[in-house]
């Protein structure tokens, strides 16, 4: 088996764990490959994550490392958490060796999670696992957004921003603005509003097979679109942003996945 590794940038603790796991793989006759940024920090050879051919990718760090990696690959992912909080991982440094051994022995399952396909004026952007966020680029300046579901007009609303979240992302940014928590098995997306200037603008759960369309209605006032907290894209007046379920779900390597136990323990 060949395993790829991606580390959180500038994280010596992450790199030490990767070195430990590499030694474990080599002792058992398995191969490995490092993502190029990780390899550079570790003074080793590596490949761009898009070019990595492996049976699985292991990200070491937190949710950020996993989300960054998922935007660039379709390989199954095993996130190992060394941060204070990570909802995407059931593995941390203390049980990482046991889980890698189970991975090598085929003692695992692959769980699929829905992702959002985003287009701006019909141009497709990277898929997102947690959420897509449209927000004002100027603090304290709210914006007008037109919201549609397929051919149905929902409403025009003023707010600091709009969040389109998956069930996986329901415990992330959307939750912080009052959105509901969804079981990952629910086939739906959440529309949440950031500081809406309307009593009627409340979070909604809509079918994931539908298309959510957001039209920016403020002339000459810029809005930033970000996907999973990664690099942003500026959108302008009357740009049409569409969101629907991607045909490429994220795939996670799981051992004892329990959504409610994970949520209960990490949201205390």
N, C-alpha and C positions, 0 to 999 in steps of 0.2 A: 504494500500500500504506500502511496505517496501523499504526504500531508504538506499543505502550504501554511505559512505563518505570516500574520500581519500584527504589528505592535502599535499600540498607541504611541504617537510621536513623543520623543524626549521623556521616556519612561524607563529608567534603568531597571526598576523592579520587574517590569514586563519583559524586558530583554533577558534578564537573568532567568526568568521562568522559561522563556523560549529556549535558551541554551540548555537548560535542564531537560526539557522535553525532547530536544533534538538528540541529546546523548542517549536518552531512553529509546528513541526510534532506531538509532544506529546500532545499538546493542542487539536489537531484535531483527536486524537486517532490512529495515524499512527505509524509504527514501524521504527527502524533504526538500522544500524550496522556500525561500524567503521573498516577500514582497520587496521591491527595490528600495523604497524609503527606509524600511526596517533594516534591510541588509546594509545600507549605507551607514546607519547609526551603529550597527554592530560590526562594521568593517569586514563584511562578508559579501559574497556574490548574491545577486538576486534578480528577480524578474518583475516587470510591471504587473500589477495584479490582474489586469485584463489579459495578460499573456500566460498566466499560470495555468498549467494543466496538472490537475491533482485529483485525488479521490474526495478530498475535503479541504476546506480552509478553516484554520483556527485563528480567531482574532483574540488578542490579549490586551485588555485594557478595560473599557466600559462600553456603553451603548454607542458612543460616538464612533469608536473604531469599527464596530459591527455595521452601523448605518453607512459609513463611508465605503466600506468594502462591498456592501450589497448593491450600491449604485454602479459598481464596476464589474460584477461577476454574477454568474448564475450557478456557481458551485454551491453545494450544501455547506452550511456554516456552523461551526461550533464556537460560540463566544465564551471566553473565559474571563470572568470579572475579577479585576484587581482594584476597582474603584469603590467608592462608598455606596453607590446605588446603581443597579443595572437591572432593568426589567427583562431584557432579552436573553439573559443567561441564567442557567440553572447550575453552572459550574463556576467554582472559584479556585484560587490557587491551592487551597487545602485538599481538594479532591480531584485536581486536574490530572494527576498521574493515573489514578484509578479510571477516570473517564477516557483518557487516551488509550489505555489498555483495553477497555471495553470497545472502543471504536475499532481498534486493530483486530479484535476478535469477532467483529460483526454484531456485537450485543448492543444494538441501538435501534431507534426508529427515526424516520425523517418526517418532520411536521411541516406542512405548508402553511404560510401566512399570506393573506391577500396584500397586494401592493397597489398603489395609485398610479395610474397612467395619466400624465399631465401633458397637455398641448397648449401652446400659446399661438393664436392665429394659425392653427392647424400644424404647427411645428412641434414635434415630440421632444420632450425633455426626459432626463433620467427618471426612472420610477422611484417612488418613495414608499417606505414601509410604515413609518409613523404618521406623517402628515405633510400636507402642502399648506403653506401660510402666505397669505397676501396681507401686507400691512403698510401703513403710511411710512414714508422715509423721513418725515419730519415730526419730532415729538410734539404731542399735544395738538396735532392737526388731524382731525378726523376726515374720512373720505366717504364718498357715495359708491355703493356697490349694487349692481343689479344681479339678482340670484334667480336662476332657472333650473328646473329639473326636467330633463328631456325637452318636451315642447311646452311645458307648463311654467308660467311665470309665478314665482313665489312672492317676491317683493323687492323693492328698492330699500336699502337701509344705509344709514350713516354709522360708521364705526371706525375704531382704530385699525381693525383688520378682520379677516375671515380665516378660519382654520377648517380645512377638510381633513378629517382624521379617519384612519382605519381602526378596526377593533384593537389591533396591537398598539396603535397610537392613542387609544382612548385613555390610557394611564399616563399620558405625557402632557403636551402643551394644552390640548383640549380640556383635560381635566382641571388644569389650573384656572380656566375661565368658566368653570361650572358645567362642563360637558359630562355626559354619563360614561360609565365604564361598560364596555361591551365584551362579552365572552368572545375569544378569537374564532369560535365556530359560527358566529352570527354573520350572515351575508349582508352586511350593511356598512355604510359610511356615516360619519357624523359631520354635520355643518355646525360650527360654533362661531360665536362672534366675540371679538375683543373690544370691550368697553362700548357696546352699542348705544346709540342715542335714541332708543326706542324701547318701550316696555314690551312690545310684541316680538322683538328679536331674541328668541330663545333657541337653544341647541335643538337640532332635529336629527333623527336617524332616518336615513333614506336607503333604498335598495342599492347595493353595490353594482348591480348590472345596469343601473340607470346612468345617465350622463349629467353631471352637475356642471352648469355653465355660470361663470361669473364675468360680468362686464363692468369695466371701470368707467365711471360716469363723471369724473372731475377733469375738465380740460386743463392741461398744463400743470397738473399736479401728479408727481411721480409716486408709484407704489412699487414695493419690492416683493418679489415672489421668491420664497426659499423652500427647498425640498429636503426634509429631514435635517434641517439646520445646517445644510452644506452651503456652497456658494450660491449667492442670490442673483436674480435676474430682474432688471428694472422693466416694468411694464407701464404703458401710458394710456392716454385717453382712448376709450372705445376699443381697447384690446380685448379680445375674447379668450378667456382661459377656461379650458374644459378639463374635467376630472372624471375618470371612470376606472373600473377595476382592470388592472393589467393582466395580460395573458401569461405573464411570467411571475408566479408567486415566489416569495422568498422561501428558501428551504433550510430548516434548522435541524441539526442533529440533536436528538433528545434521548434521555435515559429514563428519567422518572418525572416527566413533565406534569405539573399540577398547577393550572392557572390560578385557581382560587387560593391554594396554599402560598404560591409565589406572591400574589397580590396582597394577601393578608400579612405576610411577614415583612414585605417591603414598604407598606404604607402605614406602619404603626407610627 
